[in-house]
Amino acid sequence: MAKKKLIKCKNCGEEWIPTDVPTKKEWNIVSPMPDKQGNVTITRMATWDCPKCGKNRTGAKAKTKGEFKEEETPKYKIEHAISSGEKFNIADLAEEIGFDIESIKKIIPMYLKKQNSKGKIDGDFFIPG
């Protein structure tokens, strides 16, 4: 059986298994180059508070190899929803990508500015303009 990689606190030296301590934040890092078989390594990064001293620690929670599909990323889904020209429910989008509604409401204006698009948030709906 493979030995599990431990996360070690740089402050107090406490060690823990990444899945045993609740994370504060998680995100994916995708390797820029595939391996010889054409698979991409996706590393799930996370931040934790040390269970002993409370110091913040960042590290790799898990790694996987697989086919990377851009259309499955939150960024793609948000950009596609905005550029579709269709009215959509922000709560539905938030649930689909695993974000809270308030985060999506903050992200939409940034994408509108980036894409030089027009639209507005009306309650829990995005209305293209």
C-alpha positions as CSV (number, residue, x, y, z in Angstrom):
1,M,0.0,0.0,0.0
2,A,1.3,3.5,-0.9
3,K,2.3,5.8,1.9
4,K,0.1,8.8,2.1
5,K,1.9,12.2,1.8
6,L,1.6,14.3,4.9
7,I,1.2,18.0,5.2
8,K,3.7,19.5,7.7
9,C,3.2,22.8,9.5
10,K,6.3,25.0,9.0
11,N,5.6,26.7,12.3
12,C,5.2,23.9,14.9
13,G,6.1,20.7,12.9
14,E,2.6,19.1,13.3
15,E,1.8,16.6,10.4
16,W,-1.5,15.5,9.1
17,I,-3.1,13.6,6.2
18,P,-4.5,16.2,3.7
19,T,-8.0,14.6,3.8
20,D,-8.1,14.5,7.7
21,V,-8.2,18.3,8.3
22,P,-10.9,20.5,6.8
23,T,-9.6,22.9,4.1
24,K,-10.2,26.6,4.0
25,K,-9.8,26.9,0.2
26,E,-9.2,24.6,-2.7
27,W,-8.2,25.0,-6.4
28,N,-6.7,23.1,-9.3
29,I,-3.4,23.5,-11.0
30,V,-3.1,21.8,-14.4
31,S,0.3,20.9,-15.7
32,P,1.2,22.7,-18.9
33,M,2.5,19.6,-20.7
34,P,1.0,16.1,-20.9
35,D,2.9,13.0,-20.2
36,K,4.0,10.4,-22.8
37,Q,0.5,8.9,-22.9
38,G,-1.1,12.3,-23.4
39,N,-2.6,12.6,-19.9
40,V,-2.4,15.8,-18.0
41,T,-1.6,15.9,-14.3
42,I,-4.1,17.9,-12.3
43,T,-3.0,18.8,-8.8
44,R,-5.7,19.7,-6.2
45,M,-4.2,22.4,-4.0
46,A,-5.6,23.5,-0.7
47,T,-5.0,25.7,2.4
48,W,-5.5,24.5,5.9
49,D,-5.2,25.9,9.4
50,C,-2.8,23.8,11.4
51,P,-4.8,21.7,13.9
52,K,-2.1,22.4,16.6
53,C,-1.0,26.0,16.3
54,G,-3.6,27.5,13.8
55,K,-1.0,28.7,11.3
56,N,-2.1,28.8,7.7
57,R,-0.5,26.1,5.4
58,T,-0.8,25.6,1.7
59,G,0.0,22.3,-0.1
60,A,-1.1,19.6,-2.5
61,K,-4.3,17.7,-1.4
62,A,-4.4,15.2,-4.3
63,K,-3.1,14.6,-7.8
64,T,-4.7,12.9,-10.7
65,K,-3.9,12.2,-14.3
66,G,-6.5,12.5,-16.9
67,E,-7.9,14.2,-19.8
68,F,-8.4,17.9,-19.1
69,K,-11.6,19.4,-20.6
70,E,-11.7,23.1,-20.6
71,E,-15.5,23.2,-20.9
72,E,-15.7,21.6,-17.4
73,T,-13.8,24.5,-15.7
74,P,-15.7,27.2,-13.7
75,K,-14.0,29.9,-15.7
76,Y,-15.3,28.4,-19.0
77,K,-18.8,27.9,-17.7
78,I,-19.1,31.5,-16.4
79,E,-17.6,33.0,-19.6
80,H,-19.9,30.8,-21.8
81,A,-23.0,31.8,-19.8
82,I,-22.2,35.5,-20.1
83,S,-21.3,35.4,-23.8
84,S,-24.3,33.2,-24.8
85,G,-26.5,36.3,-24.9
86,E,-29.2,34.5,-22.9
87,K,-30.8,35.4,-19.6
88,F,-29.7,33.0,-16.9
89,N,-30.3,32.3,-13.2
90,I,-27.2,33.0,-11.2
91,A,-28.2,30.6,-8.5
92,D,-28.3,27.7,-11.0
93,L,-24.8,28.7,-12.4
94,A,-23.4,28.9,-8.9
95,E,-24.7,25.5,-8.0
96,E,-23.4,24.0,-11.2
97,I,-19.8,25.2,-10.6
98,G,-19.8,24.9,-6.8
99,F,-19.5,28.7,-6.0
100,D,-21.8,30.7,-3.7
101,I,-24.2,33.2,-5.4
102,E,-22.5,36.3,-3.9
103,S,-19.1,35.2,-5.5
104,I,-20.7,34.8,-8.9
105,K,-22.4,38.3,-8.5
106,K,-18.9,39.7,-7.9
107,I,-17.3,37.8,-10.8
108,I,-19.8,38.7,-13.5
109,P,-18.9,42.4,-13.6
110,M,-15.2,41.5,-14.0
111,Y,-16.0,39.2,-16.9
112,L,-18.2,41.9,-18.5
113,K,-15.4,44.4,-18.3
114,K,-12.8,41.9,-19.6
115,Q,-15.0,40.8,-22.5
116,N,-16.1,44.4,-23.2
117,S,-19.7,43.1,-22.9
118,K,-22.8,44.6,-21.6
119,G,-25.4,43.2,-19.2
120,K,-26.8,43.6,-15.7
121,I,-27.6,41.6,-12.6
122,D,-31.3,41.8,-11.7
123,G,-32.0,40.0,-8.5
124,D,-30.8,36.4,-9.1
125,F,-30.7,36.8,-12.8
126,F,-28.1,38.0,-15.4
127,I,-29.7,39.9,-18.2
128,P,-27.5,40.5,-21.3
129,G,-27.5,44.0,-22.6
